[in-house]
Amino acid sequence: MKQQLFSVLILLISVGCHGQNDEKFNLDFENHKEGNALADDWFQWGNHKLSIDTLAYSGTKSGRVSSLESGNFGSIAYKIPAKYEGKSIKLEGYMKTKDVQNGFAGLLMRIDGRGSSLAFDNMQNKNITGTNDWKKYTITLNYPEGAEIIYVAGILVGSGEAWYDDFTVTIDGKNVQTLKKVKRKPTKAQLDKEFDSGSLIELSDVSPKEIENLELLGRVWGFLKYHHPEIAKGNYNWDYELFRFLPKYIKTKSDVERDKLLINWITTLGDLKKCSKCKPTSEDAVIRPDHKWIEDQDNQLKEKLLDVYTNRSQGKHYYIGMAPGVGNPNFRNEEAYYLMPFPDDGYRLLSLYRFWNMIHYFFPYKHLTDKDWNTVLGKYIPLFLNAKDELQYEFATIQLIGDVQDTHANIWEGAGKINKWKGLNYPPVHVRFIENQLVVTDFFNEEHRGKVGLEIGDIITKINDIPVNQIVKERAKYYPASNHPTMLRDISADLLRSNYDEIEIHVESDNKTAKTQLLKLYPKDSLDTYRWYRRDHRKSFKMLDNNIGYVTLQTIKNEDIPIIKEQFKDTKGIIMDIRNYPSTFVPFALGTYFVSSLTPFVKFTNGNVDNPGEFTFGKELKIPSKGDTYKGKLVVLVNELTQSQAEYTSMAFRAGDNSIIIGSTTAGADGNVSTIFLPGGMRTMISGIGVYYPNGKETQRVGIVPDIEVKPTIEGIRKGKDELMEKAIEIITKD
């Protein structure tokens, strides 16, 4: 849902926003012209009803968002020009909610620059629902270089009401109401507008020799982008320099002519000053820069490229940085070209070059892909150039992303044609692969139970007379994932979608009967769908029989943690259910409860802007003990729904004195994500840092390997059993 909201917000912003008083921002809602629905300079995103209200935290006015409908969202938003400098930005504000259901309420902050979103948070992971009195909430983000616009908002997803008041924005602790504005001189790259309307490049039906030359150009273009000091300064719009160079390059008749043109191109970028700070690759590097392709070139071109490497850029870079305090790559000043839904030949080639080089130099898990990344660029050149329409371009892009084999990497925004291809109507049931069969496991809306001809535990073997296994085989390349179980998780959510109102399915039930039936489909907004499971709004913890505590991280809140520790301190064991995405970050707040001493549980690799392609380990991270260590058994439940922060949290719990993990392969995608924008308005992500156990054992693609493997069975699904829970209880109660 977060990705869908993000996409909608991008589009709505382009409609236009109100002007603002340069001296004072109306963040307390008090300035309000009589007759206007909203306070001065506030505007609307989304579909919910917005109004000014006298139910205020302070003063006389607040902003209100209300709706009786699920499936939609609304935001009351404000735009602040980002004419400030700093490292950290914080939004604080007060919120009150009433009967929020089938979604969440929260503050929102988004920072945009040069047509792209640079930082974003909408508090979805806080899972704020129901009725709550006025409370102060906070969002803190890294303040990105290149910021142009700061958007702050109150957001309501689903039904209910929410009130917002007294917003404050600070940068490095200083209120923007009092900060002096900084006048920024635009870079030469920002002033270059020559190809804003198109690349003027035509490259379809290229020959094998032209593909070979274009592959070399893609490597050289990316190498220069991340190494040449003049490009690092922002003196070149490197996208547009590609379009200037391509027409001459594609016409070269020989390798000698081609290499000479490349050498001259590098020379025109400016003289290289001798770099005294350019250090060789560290002996401690776990991954070293891959420059074999340079060594394979003829002497003159090789020497020219190695000269750039020897005297490469150091420090601040226009196109790349590392997130402060974390170290994942921050890809800067990358235009998404939203107004080109189907980019021309030049822009599609640019898309391939951009992504391939980002992975080549800054993806910490490139060495774990099944395919040698060096073989990928040449393979995809004809696929990108020969794409005949928007759908084919999206297909080419998602297959390229799939070769990274990172569950974080998908087209999270800008895949409108693929989404329509999957189908705009959805089934009323949730299905999942159990024992390699597509099995009905739940109903999204209770009113459909017993009315759609399906029961929990039914096996769907054919869809429109095509075997399910055949459909999976044909479509798998369009579902990027770190491992096979996670690909099945993602594809299962889409198999029953269609643009028709109904589909034909072949079903096998528990009484061994088989039937063919029509399954009615519904628009997504009419179903309480969540991609992998039904939303759960229940309290995060409860006491089970046999003196066992149960905690689900799906709905956990910070205020739950001290209560859990107190109520469960004398239990025989605690079951920690992470077959979900945690609503709150708990590795330290709750992880400290299960260790009796300072315990290492993870270490990271980070890339290097000064030597692209180099990755080194940082110090291992340790969980401290607070002295009130839990004495019982901790059993952690995981499966393919356990992803990213959930996997990191599992690692923290694994470090406990008396913990055991049961279940099956997790999603295998850990590490803070880095956003990538591609031409055509596409947004994807990658896992930006390498996450390892303290002994150096990998988690990417492998996931969190359980100590005891337990998988659900079809028989168990039909009988309403939770076989992982049953095993956890058995482990705890066993002496």
NUPA-187529 format. One record per residue (C-alpha): residue number from 1; x, y, z. Coordinates in steps of 0.5 Angstrom, whole numbers. Example, Ala and Ser with C-alpha at 12.3 -4.5 7.8 and 13.67 -1.06 7.14 Angstrom:
residues 2
   n     u     v     w
   1    25    -9    16
   2    27    -2    14
end
This chain:
residues 735
   n     u     v     w
   1     0     0     0
   2     6     5     2
   3     8     4    -6
   4     1     5    -8
   5     0    12    -4
   6     7    14    -6
   7     5    14   -13
   8    -1    17   -13
   9     2    23    -9
  10     7    24   -14
  11     2    25   -19
  12    -3    29   -15
  13     3    34   -14
  14     4    36   -21
  15    -3    39   -21
  16    -1    44   -17
  17     0    47   -10
  18    -2    54    -7
  19     3    59    -6
  20     6    61     1
  21     8    67     5
  22    16    67     5
  23    16    70    12
  24    12    65    16
  25     9    58    15
  26     2    57    17
  27     4    50    20
  28    -1    51    26
  29    -7    52    22
  30    -9    58    25
  31    -9    63    19
  32   -16    61    15
  33   -20    66    11
  34   -27    65    12
  35   -31    61     7
  36   -25    57     5
  37   -25    49     7
  38   -18    49     9
  39   -13    53    13
  40    -9    58     8
  41    -4    55     4
  42    -6    48     6
  43    -8    43     0
  44   -11    36    -1
  45    -8    30    -4
  46   -13    24    -5
  47   -20    23    -4
  48   -22    24     3
  49   -26    30     6
  50   -22    35     8
  51   -24    41    13
  52   -22    46    18
  53   -24    44    25
  54   -25    48    32
  55   -23    41    35
  56   -15    44    36
  57   -10    41    41
  58    -8    49    42
  59   -10    55    39
  60   -17    55    36
  61   -16    51    29
  62   -14    44    27
  63   -14    40    20
  64   -19    35    19
  65   -19    29    15
  66   -25    24    15
  67   -28    18    11
  68   -33    13    11
  69   -30     9     6
  70   -24     4     6
  71   -19     3     0
  72   -18    10    -1
  73   -14    15     3
  74   -13    23     4
  75    -8    28     6
  76    -8    35     8
  77    -1    37     6
  78     3    43     6
  79     9    45     1
  80    16    49     4
  81    21    51    -1
  82    27    47     1
  83    32    53     1
  84    36    51     7
  85    42    46     9
  86    43    41    14
  87    44    34    15
  88    37    32    19
  89    30    34    18
  90    25    33    23
  91    17    34    23
  92    13    34    29
  93     6    35    30
  94     0    33    34
  95    -5    28    32
  96   -12    25    34
  97   -16    20    31
  98   -23    17    32
  99   -25    10    29
 100   -19     9    24
 101   -20     2    21
 102   -18    -2    15
 103   -11     3    14
 104    -8     8    19
 105    -7    15    21
 106     0    19    21
 107     4    24    19
 108     8    25    13
 109    14    28    10
 110    17    28     3
 111    23    31     0
 112    23    32    -7
 113    29    34   -11
 114    30    35   -19
 115    23    31   -21
 116    25    25   -16
 117    23    24    -9
 118    29    24    -4
 119    26    22     2
 120    20    19     5
 121    16    17    11
 122     8    16    12
 123     9    13    19
 124     5     7    16
 125    10     2    20
 126     7     5    27
 127     0     2    25
 128    -4     7    28
 129   -11     5    28
 130   -18     6    33
 131   -19    12    37
 132   -13    16    40
 133   -13    23    44
 134    -8    28    42
 135    -1    26    42
 136     5    28    39
 137     9    24    33
 138    15    25    30
 139    19    23    23
 140    26    24    22
 141    30    23    16
 142    36    25    13
 143    36    32    10
 144    38    30     3
 145    43    34    -2
 146    39    37    -8
 147    33    38    -4
 148    28    43    -7
 149    21    42    -4
 150    19    39     3
 151    12    37     4
 152     9    35    10
 153     2    33    11
 154    -3    29    16
 155    -5    22    12
 156   -11    18    13
 157   -12    11    10
 158   -18     7    10
 159   -24    10    14
 160   -25    14    20
 161   -23    21    22
 162   -16    24    24
 163   -14    31    27
 164    -8    35    26
 165    -5    41    29
 166     2    45    31
 167     7    42    26
 168    14    44    27
 169    19    43    22
 170    27    43    24
 171    33    42    21
 172    39    40    25
 173    35    42    31
 174    33    49    28
 175    26    51    26
 176    25    53    19
 177    21    59    21
 178    27    62    23
 179    32    59    19
 180    36    64    14
 181    35    61     7
 182    41    59     2
 183    41    61    -5
 184    44    56    -9
 185    47    57   -15
 186    45    52   -20
 187    50    47   -23
 188    52    46   -30
 189    48    40   -30
 190    42    43   -28
 191    42    48   -33
 192    43    43   -39
 193    36    43   -42
 194    37    40   -49
 195    34    34   -49
 196    28    35   -44
 197    23    33   -50
 198    27    27   -53
 199    34    24   -54
 200    33    24   -62
 201    36    17   -62
 202    34    12   -66
 203    37     5   -65
 204    32    -1   -66
 205    34    -7   -70
 206    42    -6   -68
 207    47   -11   -71
 208    51   -16   -66
 209    57   -11   -67
 210    53    -5   -66
 211    51    -9   -59
 212    58   -10   -58
 213    60    -3   -59
 214    54    -1   -54
 215    56    -5   -49
 216    63    -2   -49
 217    60     5   -49
 218    55     3   -43
 219    61     1   -39
 220    65     7   -41
 221    59    12   -39
 222    58     9   -32
 223    65     8   -31
 224    66    16   -32
 225    60    18   -29
 226    62    15   -22
 227    70    16   -23
 228    71    23   -27
 229    72    29   -22
 230    69    34   -27
 231    62    29   -27
 232    63    29   -20
 233    63    36   -19
 234    56    37   -23
 235    59    40   -29
 236    56    35   -34
 237    49    33   -35
 238    51    26   -36
 239    45    23   -39
 240    45    28   -44
 241    52    27   -46
 242    50    20   -47
 243    45    23   -53
 244    51    28   -55
 245    56    22   -56
 246    51    17   -59
 247    50    19   -66
 248    57    19   -68
 249    59    13   -64
 250    54     9   -67
 251    57    10   -74
 252    64     8   -73
 253    66     3   -77
 254    72    -1   -74
 255    75    -2   -67
 256    80     3   -68
 257    76     9   -70
 258    71     7   -64
 259    76     7   -59
 260    79    13   -61
 261    72    17   -61
 262    72    14   -54
 263    79    17   -52
 264    77    24   -55
 265    71    24   -51
 266    74    23   -44
 267    80    28   -46
 268    74    33   -47
 269    72    32   -40
 270    78    36   -38
 271    85    35   -35
 272    86    30   -29
 273    89    33   -23
 274    94    28   -20
 275    90    25   -14
 276    94    24    -8
 277    88    22    -4
 278    86    16    -9
 279    88    10    -5
 280    88     3    -7
 281    83    -2    -6
 282    83    -4     2
 283    86   -11     3
 284    80   -12     8
 285    75   -11     2
 286    71   -17     2
 287    69   -15    -5
 288    73   -11   -10
 289    72    -7   -16
 290    71   -11   -22
 291    75    -7   -27
 292    77   -14   -32
 293    73   -11   -37
 294    78    -5   -37
 295    84   -10   -38
 296    81   -13   -44
 297    81    -6   -48
 298    87    -5   -53
 299    93    -1   -50
 300    91     6   -51
 301    84     6   -49
 302    86     2   -43
 303    91     7   -41
 304    86    13   -41
 305    81     9   -37
 306    86     7   -32
 307    89    14   -32
 308    82    16   -30
 309    81    11   -24
 310    88    13   -21
 311    86    20   -21
 312    79    19   -19
 313    74    24   -16
 314    74    24    -8
 315    69    26    -3
 316    63    30    -5
 317    59    27   -11
 318    54    30   -15
 319    51    23   -17
 320    52    19   -11
 321    53    19    -4
 322    52    15     2
 323    47    15     7
 324    49    18    14
 325    50    13    19
 326    48     7    15
 327    52     7     9
 328    47     5     4
 329    48     9    -3
 330    44    15    -4
 331    43    16   -12
 332    43    23   -13
 333    40    28   -18
 334    37    22   -23
 335    31    24   -27
 336    25    20   -27
 337    23    23   -33
 338    15    22   -31
 339    13    26   -37
 340    16    20   -42
 341    11    14   -40
 342    14    10   -46
 343    21    13   -47
 344    25    13   -54
 345    31     9   -56
 346    36    14   -53
 347    32    14   -46
 348    31     7   -46
 349    38     5   -47
 350    40    10   -42
 351    35     7   -37
 352    39     0   -38
 353    46     4   -37
 354    44     7   -31
 355    41     1   -27
 356    47    -4   -30
 357    52     1   -27
 358    49     2   -20
 359    49    -5   -19
 360    56    -6   -22
 361    59    -1   -17
 362    54     0   -11
 363    50    -7   -10
 364    53   -10    -4
 365    50   -17    -6
 366    52   -17   -14
 367    57   -23   -13
 368    51   -27   -10
 369    47   -27   -17
 370    46   -33   -21
 371    48   -30   -27
 372    55   -26   -28
 373    53   -19   -28
 374    58   -18   -33
 375    54   -22   -38
 376    47   -18   -37
 377    49   -11   -40
 378    50   -14   -47
 379    44   -19   -47
 380    39   -13   -45
 381    41    -8   -50
 382    37   -11   -56
 383    31   -13   -51
 384    31    -5   -49
 385    32    -2   -56
 386    27    -7   -59
 387    21    -6   -54
 388    15    -3   -58
 389    11     0   -53
 390    10     1   -46
 391     8    -6   -43
 392    14    -9   -47
 393    19    -3   -44
 394    16    -5   -37
 395    17   -12   -38
 396    24   -11   -40
 397    26    -7   -34
 398    23   -12   -29
 399    27   -18   -32
 400    33   -14   -31
 401    31   -12   -24
 402    30   -20   -23
 403    37   -21   -25
 404    39   -18   -19
 405    35   -23   -15
 406    33   -18    -9
 407    26   -18    -6
 408    27   -11    -5
 409    28   -10   -12
 410    22    -9   -16
 411    18    -4   -20
 412    14     0   -14
 413    12     5   -18
 414    11     7   -26
 415     9     0   -28
 416     2     1   -30
 417     2    -3   -36
 418     4    -9   -32
 419    -1    -8   -27
 420    -6    -8   -32
 421    -4   -14   -35
 422    -4   -18   -29
 423   -11   -16   -28
 424   -15   -10   -25
 425   -20   -15   -21
 426   -18   -19   -15
 427   -21   -25   -12
 428   -25   -25    -6
 429   -20   -31    -3
 430   -13   -31    -1
 431    -9   -36    -4
 432    -2   -39    -2
 433     3   -45    -5
 434     3   -50     0
 435     6   -57    -1
 436     7   -54    -8
 437     0   -53    -9
 438    -4   -47   -10
 439    -9   -47    -4
 440   -14   -42    -1
 441   -12   -40     6
 442   -17   -34     8
 443   -22   -30     5
 444   -21   -22     5
 445   -28   -20     7
 446   -32   -25    12
 447   -38   -24     8
 448   -35   -28     2
 449   -34   -34     6
 450   -39   -40     4
 451   -42   -35    -2
 452   -36   -36    -7
 453   -36   -44    -8
 454   -29   -44    -5
 455   -27   -47     2
 456   -21   -46     6
 457   -16   -52     4
 458   -19   -52    -3
 459   -13   -53    -8
 460   -14   -49   -15
 461   -10   -53   -20
 462   -12   -50   -27
 463   -14   -42   -29
 464   -18   -41   -35
 465   -16   -49   -37
 466    -9   -47   -36
 467    -5   -51   -31
 468    -3   -47   -25
 469     4   -50   -25
 470     5   -48   -33
 471     2   -41   -31
 472     8   -40   -26
 473    13   -42   -30
 474    11   -37   -36
 475    10   -31   -31
 476    16   -33   -26
 477    21   -28   -30
 478    16   -22   -28
 479    17   -23   -21
 480    23   -21   -18
 481    25   -25   -11
 482    31   -27    -8
 483    29   -34    -8
 484    24   -39   -10
 485    19   -39    -4
 486    19   -32    -4
 487    17   -31   -12
 488    12   -36   -11
 489     9   -32    -5
 490     9   -26   -10
 491     6   -29   -16
 492     1   -33   -12
 493    -3   -26   -10
 494    -4   -25   -17
 495    -5   -31   -21
 496   -13   -30   -20
 497   -13   -23   -22
 498   -16   -21   -29
 499   -19   -16   -33
 500   -26   -20   -33
 501   -31   -20   -28
 502   -30   -28   -27
 503   -25   -33   -29
 504   -26   -41   -29
 505   -22   -45   -24
 506   -21   -52   -23
 507   -22   -54   -16
 508   -20   -60   -12
 509   -23   -60    -5
 510   -22   -64     2
 511   -27   -70     0
 512   -23   -71    -6
 513   -28   -69   -11
 514   -26   -64   -17
 515   -30   -59   -20
 516   -30   -53   -25
 517   -33   -47   -23
 518   -33   -39   -25
 519   -30   -35   -19
 520   -33   -28   -19
 521   -28   -22   -18
 522   -28   -15   -15
 523   -25    -9   -16
 524   -19    -8   -11
 525   -22    -2    -7
 526   -28    -7    -5
 527   -24   -12    -2
 528   -20   -11     5
 529   -14   -14     1
 530    -7   -14     4
 531    -2   -17    -1
 532     0   -23     3
 533    -5   -24     9
 534   -11   -20    12
 535   -10   -14    16
 536   -10   -16    23
 537   -12   -10    28
 538   -12   -14    35
 539    -7   -13    41
 540     0   -15    39
 541     0   -20    45
 542    -4   -25    49
 543    -3   -31    54
 544    -4   -38    52
 545    -5   -44    56
 546     0   -47    59
 547     3   -41    62
 548     6   -39    55
 549     6   -32    52
 550     5   -30    45
 551     7   -24    41
 552     6   -22    34
 553    10   -16    31
 554     5   -14    26
 555     1   -10    31
 556     6    -9    36
 557     7    -2    39
 558    13     2    43
 559     8     2    49
 560     7    -5    49
 561    14    -7    50
 562    14    -6    58
 563     7    -9    59
 564    10   -15    55
 565    16   -16    59
 566    12   -15    66
 567     6   -20    64
 568    11   -25    61
 569    17   -25    66
 570    14   -31    69
 571    12   -35    63
 572    15   -42    61
 573    16   -39    54
 574    14   -34    49
 575    12   -35    42
 576    15   -29    38
 577    11   -29    31
 578    15   -25    25
 579    11   -28    20
 580     9   -21    18
 581    12   -14    17
 582    14   -11    24
 583     9    -5    26
 584    15    -2    30
 585    23    -3    30
 586    24    -8    36
 587    31   -11    36
 588    34    -7    41
 589    28    -5    45
 590    25   -12    46
 591    32   -16    44
 592    35   -14    50
 593    30   -18    54
 594    33   -24    52
 595    40   -23    53
 596    44   -24    59
 597    51   -20    57
 598    53   -16    51
 599    52   -20    45
 600    54   -19    38
 601    48   -21    33
 602    50   -17    26
 603    55   -14    22
 604    55   -10    15
 605    58    -9     9
 606    59    -2     6
 607    60     1    -1
 608    65     7    -2
 609    64    13    -6
 610    71    14    -7
 611    73     7   -10
 612    66     5   -13
 613    66    -3   -13
 614    69    -4    -6
 615    66    -6     0
 616    69    -7     7
 617    66   -10    14
 618    64    -5    19
 619    64    -7    26
 620    59   -12    29
 621    53    -9    32
 622    51   -12    39
 623    45   -12    44
 624    46   -10    51
 625    43   -13    57
 626    39    -9    61
 627    40   -14    67
 628    32   -17    67
 629    34   -22    62
 630    28   -27    61
 631    29   -34    64
 632    24   -38    59
 633    24   -41    52
 634    24   -36    46
 635    21   -39    40
 636    21   -35    34
 637    16   -36    28
 638    19   -35    21
 639    17   -36    14
 640    17   -33     7
 641    13   -27     9
 642    19   -25    14
 643    22   -20    10
 644    27   -14    11
 645    26   -11    18
 646    23   -18    20
 647    29   -22    18
 648    34   -17    22
 649    29   -17    28
 650    30   -25    27
 651    37   -24    28
 652    37   -20    34
 653    32   -25    37
 654    37   -31    35
 655    42   -28    39
 656    38   -29    45
 657    40   -34    51
 658    35   -39    50
 659    32   -38    43
 660    30   -42    37
 661    27   -41    31
 662    22   -45    27
 663    19   -45    20
 664    21   -44    13
 665    26   -40     9
 666    25   -33     9
 667    25   -27     4
 668    32   -27     4
 669    32   -19     3
 670    36   -15     9
 671    39    -9     9
 672    37    -1     9
 673    34     0     2
 674    36     5    -3
 675    32     8    -9
 676    33     8   -16
 677    29    12   -21
 678    29    10   -28
 679    26    14   -35
 680    19    13   -35
 681    17    15   -28
 682    19     8   -25
 683    22     7   -18
 684    25     1   -16
 685    30    -1   -10
 686    36    -5    -8
 687    38    -8    -1
 688    43    -2     0
 689    48    -5     5
 690    50   -12     6
 691    48   -16    12
 692    51   -22    15
 693    52   -26    22
 694    58   -24    26
 695    62   -30    23
 696    61   -27    16
 697    55   -32    14
 698    50   -29     9
 699    43   -28    10
 700    42   -25     3
 701    38   -30    -2
 702    39   -35     4
 703    34   -32     9
 704    34   -33    16
 705    35   -41    16
 706    31   -44    22
 707    33   -48    27
 708    27   -53    26
 709    24   -53    19
 710    16   -53    20
 711    12   -52    14
 712     4   -52    14
 713     1   -58    10
 714    -6   -58     6
 715    -9   -62    11
 716    -7   -58    17
 717   -10   -52    13
 718   -16   -55    12
 719   -17   -57    19
 720   -16   -50    21
 721    -9   -52    25
 722    -3   -47    25
 723     3   -52    25
 724     8   -47    27
 725     4   -45    33
 726     3   -52    35
 727    11   -54    34
 728    13   -48    38
 729     8   -50    44
 730    11   -57    44
 731    18   -54    44
 732    16   -50    50
 733    12   -55    54
 734    17   -60    53
 735    22   -61    59
end
